[in-house]
C-alpha cells in the first residue's frame, strides 16, 4: 500500500508539528491534491526547476522540500514569473509540493540536531533560547577559530568557508544555527556563545559581533542545511515504512549550492 499526499504530510508533521514553526514561516502543503497516491517522492532542499524536472524524470508525484515554495504571499502567479512557472509545472505534472521548514529545524532530532551530530564538535548540546531555534554546544576540546573551521570543513567535505574572529582566544561554546542565522546573533550572545556557526551573514552584523569579541563562521546556507536534510530523508523513509506504506523516498542527486567558489 502506498501513502497519499495527506499521509506524507501527516507523517512529517507528526514528527515536526506546525506549532513549532517561527511566526514568519509558511511551511506545509503548497500545491497538490491531498488524496493523490504517492508511490515515490523526491526530497530536495528547494522546489527549484531542476528539482521538478528531477522528480518528473524519477516518476515522483510529490516533492518534499525544506524551503517553502510559497514563503511570502505572492502578488501574482502568472507564468512570466519564476514562481508562476513552477506552479504551472507542478500542476501540469499533477505533482504535490510540501515543505517542513523552521518546525523541522527546531524539533528535537530535526535539522539543527542532525547538523550538530555531523559537525561532531561537542556533546553537551542545549537549545539556544526559548524558541529552541539553534543549539548551544560545549566543545569537547577548546579550539581556536582556525582549528574549528578546519573541523567543520572536514565534517561537511568543504574546500572553502568564510569566518571572522576578533582574537586568538580559545572557543569553548559555539552556537549552531543552520541556514540563515544572523537574526539570532543577539540570542547567541545572551546564551554565552563565543562563536556562531551559521550561513548567510552580512558585513555589518558580523562586524558588530567581532567587535563584541564573538567569532562568526559562515559555512553557507546550503552547506548547513542540505547535508542535514538529506540525512533526515533517510529518517523519513523509516517513518513512512513504520506506518506500513511502500512509498519510496528519493534523495535529490541534483541539489547544489547556487554559489560557485573559485
C-alpha positions as CSV (number, residue, x, y, z in Angstrom):
1,X,0.0,0.0,0.0
2,X,1.3,3.4,-0.9
3,X,0.8,6.6,1.1
4,X,-1.3,9.5,-0.1
5,X,-0.1,13.1,-0.1
6,X,-2.1,13.7,3.1
7,X,-0.4,10.6,4.7
8,X,3.0,12.0,3.9
9,X,2.0,15.4,5.3
10,X,0.7,13.8,8.5
11,X,3.8,11.7,8.9
12,X,6.1,14.7,8.6
13,X,4.0,16.9,10.8
14,X,3.7,14.2,13.5
15,X,7.5,14.4,13.7
16,X,7.8,18.2,13.3
17,X,4.4,19.8,14.3
18,X,3.4,23.0,12.6
19,X,3.0,24.7,16.0
20,X,6.8,24.7,16.3
21,X,7.3,26.9,13.3
22,X,8.5,30.5,13.6
23,X,5.8,33.2,13.2
24,X,7.2,34.4,9.9
25,X,7.3,31.0,8.3
26,X,4.8,29.3,5.9
27,X,5.6,25.5,5.7
28,X,3.0,22.9,4.7
29,X,1.3,21.7,1.5
30,X,1.6,24.4,-1.1
31,X,0.4,22.6,-4.2
32,X,-1.3,19.3,-4.7
33,X,-4.4,17.1,-4.1
34,X,-4.2,15.5,-0.6
35,X,-5.9,12.3,-1.8
36,X,-3.4,11.6,-4.6
37,X,-1.4,8.4,-4.2
38,X,2.4,8.8,-3.9
39,X,4.4,5.8,-5.0
40,X,7.6,7.8,-5.0
41,X,8.6,11.3,-3.7
42,X,11.7,13.5,-4.1
43,X,13.5,15.1,-1.2
44,X,15.0,18.4,-2.2
45,X,16.1,21.5,-0.3
46,X,14.2,23.7,-2.7
47,X,11.4,23.3,-5.1
48,X,13.5,24.5,-8.0
49,X,13.1,24.0,-11.7
50,X,15.8,21.3,-11.6
51,X,14.0,19.6,-8.6
52,X,10.7,19.5,-10.5
53,X,12.5,18.1,-13.6
54,X,14.3,15.5,-11.5
55,X,11.0,14.5,-9.8
56,X,9.4,14.1,-13.2
57,X,12.3,12.0,-14.5
58,X,12.1,9.7,-11.5
59,X,8.3,9.5,-11.7
60,X,7.9,11.1,-8.3
61,X,4.4,12.6,-7.7
62,X,5.5,14.7,-4.7
63,X,8.3,16.9,-3.7
64,X,9.2,17.3,0.0
65,X,11.4,20.3,0.4
66,X,12.8,22.3,3.3
67,X,12.2,25.8,1.9
68,X,8.5,26.7,1.4
69,X,7.5,27.3,-2.2
70,X,5.1,30.0,-1.0
71,X,7.3,31.5,1.7
72,X,5.8,35.0,1.0
73,X,2.3,35.8,-0.2
74,X,2.6,36.1,-3.9
75,X,1.2,39.1,-5.8
76,X,1.0,37.1,-9.0
77,X,1.2,33.5,-10.2
78,X,1.4,34.5,-13.9
79,X,3.8,32.3,-15.9
80,X,6.1,35.2,-16.7
81,X,7.3,34.9,-13.1
82,X,9.6,32.2,-11.7
83,X,7.1,31.2,-9.1
84,X,4.3,31.1,-11.6
85,X,6.3,28.9,-13.9
86,X,7.0,26.5,-11.0
87,X,3.3,26.3,-10.0
88,X,2.4,25.6,-13.7
89,X,5.0,22.8,-13.9
90,X,3.7,21.2,-10.7
91,X,0.1,21.4,-11.8
92,X,0.8,20.2,-15.3
93,X,2.6,17.1,-13.9
94,X,0.0,16.5,-11.2
95,X,2.8,16.9,-8.6
96,X,2.4,17.9,-5.0
97,X,4.8,20.2,-3.2
98,X,5.1,20.2,0.6
99,X,7.7,21.8,3.0
100,X,8.8,21.4,6.5
101,X,10.9,24.4,7.4
102,X,11.6,26.0,10.8
103,X,9.4,23.4,12.5
104,X,11.8,20.8,11.2
105,X,14.8,22.9,12.2
106,X,13.6,23.4,15.8
107,X,12.2,19.9,16.7
108,X,14.3,17.5,18.7
109,X,16.1,15.2,16.3
110,X,15.5,17.7,13.4
111,X,17.9,19.5,11.2
112,X,19.8,21.5,13.8
113,X,20.4,18.4,15.9
114,X,21.5,16.5,12.8
115,X,23.9,19.2,11.8
116,X,25.4,19.2,15.3
117,X,25.8,15.4,15.0
118,X,27.5,15.8,11.6
119,X,29.9,18.5,12.9
120,X,30.7,16.4,16.0
121,X,32.3,19.3,17.9
122,X,30.7,18.7,21.2
123,X,28.3,16.6,23.2
124,X,26.7,18.9,25.7
125,X,24.1,20.3,23.3
126,X,21.3,22.6,24.6
127,X,18.6,24.7,23.0
128,X,19.9,28.2,22.2
129,X,16.9,30.0,23.6
130,X,13.2,29.9,24.5
131,X,12.1,29.2,20.9
132,X,14.5,26.3,20.7
133,X,16.0,27.8,17.5
134,X,19.6,26.8,17.2
135,X,21.8,24.9,19.7
136,X,24.5,25.9,22.1
137,X,27.3,23.4,22.0
138,X,30.0,22.9,24.6
139,X,33.1,21.9,22.6
140,X,34.8,18.7,23.8
141,X,38.1,20.4,23.3
142,X,38.5,24.2,23.3
143,X,39.7,25.3,19.8
144,X,40.9,28.4,18.1
145,X,38.8,29.7,15.2
146,X,41.1,28.3,12.5
147,X,41.1,24.9,14.1
148,X,37.3,24.9,14.4
149,X,37.0,25.9,10.7
150,X,39.2,23.0,9.7
151,X,37.0,20.6,11.7
152,X,33.8,22.0,10.0
153,X,35.3,21.8,6.5
154,X,36.3,18.2,7.1
155,X,32.9,17.2,8.5
156,X,31.0,18.8,5.7
157,X,33.5,18.0,2.9
158,X,34.1,21.6,2.1
159,X,37.0,23.4,0.4
160,X,36.0,26.9,1.4
161,X,34.1,28.8,4.1
162,X,34.5,32.3,5.5
163,X,35.0,33.4,9.0
164,X,35.8,36.4,11.1
165,X,37.4,36.3,14.5
166,X,38.4,39.0,17.0
167,X,41.4,37.4,18.5
168,X,43.2,34.1,19.0
169,X,41.3,33.1,22.1
170,X,40.1,29.5,22.5
171,X,36.4,28.8,21.8
172,X,34.6,26.7,24.3
173,X,30.9,27.4,23.5
174,X,29.5,27.7,20.0
175,X,26.0,28.5,18.7
176,X,24.9,26.3,15.8
177,X,22.1,27.8,13.6
178,X,21.5,26.1,10.3
179,X,20.6,28.2,7.2
180,X,20.3,31.9,7.7
181,X,21.1,32.6,11.3
182,X,22.2,36.2,11.9
183,X,18.8,37.2,13.2
184,X,19.7,35.0,16.2
185,X,23.0,36.7,16.9
186,X,21.6,38.5,20.0
187,X,20.2,35.3,21.3
188,X,23.6,33.6,20.8
189,X,25.4,36.4,22.7
190,X,22.9,36.2,25.5
191,X,23.4,32.5,25.8
192,X,27.2,33.0,26.2
193,X,28.3,31.7,22.8
194,X,31.9,32.6,21.9
195,X,31.3,31.6,18.3
196,X,28.3,31.4,15.9
197,X,28.3,28.7,13.1
198,X,25.7,29.6,10.5
199,X,25.2,30.9,7.0
200,X,24.0,34.0,5.1
201,X,25.8,36.6,7.2
202,X,26.2,40.2,6.3
203,X,29.1,42.6,6.8
204,X,27.8,45.0,9.4
205,X,26.2,42.3,11.6
206,X,29.4,40.3,11.6
207,X,31.4,43.5,12.3
208,X,29.2,44.1,15.4
209,X,29.8,40.5,16.6
210,X,33.5,40.7,16.1
211,X,33.7,44.0,18.0
212,X,31.8,42.2,20.8
213,X,34.5,39.5,20.7
214,X,32.4,36.8,19.1
215,X,33.7,34.7,16.2
216,X,31.4,34.1,13.3
217,X,31.9,31.2,11.0
218,X,29.7,31.5,7.8
219,X,29.6,28.0,6.3
220,X,26.9,28.8,3.8
221,X,23.1,28.5,3.7
222,X,23.0,25.4,1.5
223,X,26.1,23.9,3.2
224,X,24.5,24.0,6.7
225,X,21.1,22.6,5.6
226,X,21.4,20.1,2.7
227,X,23.6,17.5,4.5
228,X,21.2,17.5,7.5
229,X,18.1,17.5,5.3
230,X,19.4,14.7,3.1
231,X,20.2,12.7,6.3
232,X,16.8,13.4,7.6
233,X,15.4,11.9,4.3
234,X,16.5,8.5,5.5
235,X,14.6,9.1,8.7
236,X,11.6,10.0,6.7
237,X,11.8,6.7,4.8
238,X,11.8,4.9,8.1
239,X,8.8,6.8,9.3
240,X,6.9,6.0,6.2
241,X,7.7,2.3,6.4
242,X,6.7,2.3,10.1
243,X,3.2,3.2,9.0
244,X,3.0,0.3,6.6
245,X,3.5,2.3,3.4
246,X,5.7,1.3,0.5
247,X,6.2,4.9,-0.8
248,X,9.9,5.4,-1.7
249,X,11.9,8.5,-0.7
250,X,14.4,9.6,-3.4
251,X,17.2,11.9,-2.1
252,X,17.9,14.5,-4.8
253,X,21.0,13.9,-6.8
254,X,20.8,17.4,-8.4
255,X,20.9,19.5,-5.2
256,X,23.8,22.0,-5.3
257,X,24.7,25.4,-3.8
258,X,23.7,28.3,-6.0
259,X,27.2,29.8,-5.4
260,X,30.4,28.8,-7.2
261,X,33.7,29.5,-5.4
262,X,37.0,30.0,-7.3
